[in-house]
C-alpha cells in the first residue's frame, strides 16, 4: 500500500458536530490531459487554479470542514501549490491503483462521521453544494447535459440513485456525501484485497447493493463541468475571463 504523509491544520476543531471531511481525489494521471500536467493545477481564470477554486468554494460552504487532498501523479507540484491548512495524503502506487485506493487511504485518516468525496477535475458553483444536508447521504447528478455524455451515467428512480452505468441518460457529477453508516460500509469495501484498480463508481455500485438506495439530487441553479479534454478546459477559461 502507498505511504501516507499529512499535515493536520491546527485551526480545525474535530469535536464540533458540524464538522465534515472533504476528500478531493487528485492522484490519477488523467491520460487524456497528461501533457498538460495535473488537472487540479489547471488555471481556470487569471487568479485561481482549479484546486484553489474548489477549496475556496468548499471552505465557504462547509466552514468547519477538514479537507484531505489525495495526490499521486506529479505530487510534488501539487503539494507546492496547495493552499495552507489542507491535509495531504500521497498514494505512491497511483500508477498501478485507482480511485478506490485513494479513498481507502483518505478514509483511514478521516476523523469525522460525515464525508464529502469529490473528483479533482470538477468545476461547480455554490448552488451545486447548497442542497447537501448534514444528516442524509446523497449524490449530485445532472440531467441537462452539463456533464459530457461520455461520462458515467446514473439511473434515478423516485429521487434515489439505483445504479451507475454507461449509457444512462443522467450523468453523475462525481460528488457524493456520506454519513456514518455508509462510511463504515465503504471502508470495509475498500479494505478488501484485489479491488484497488476499481473506479469510484464501481465501488459505489457495491455500496448501493449493501445499503440500498442513496438520495440523488439535481440542485436548482447548478452549473457544473467535468474537464476531460483541452476543449473543456478552454471553455471553462473563456467563461471565467
Secondary structure, DSSP 8 states (H G I E B T S, - for coil): ---------TT--TTSTT--EEEEEE-S--GGGGGG--GGG-BSSSS-BHHHHHHHHHHHHSTT-EEEEEE-TTHHHHHHHS-TT-EEEE-TTTTT--HHHHHHHHHHT--SS-EEEEETTEEE-HHHHHT--TTS-EEEEESSS-S-TTS-EEEEETTEEEEEETT-SEEEEEEEEE-HHHHHHHHHHHTSTT-TT--HHHHHHHHHHHH--EEEE--TT--EEE--SHHHHHHHHHHT-
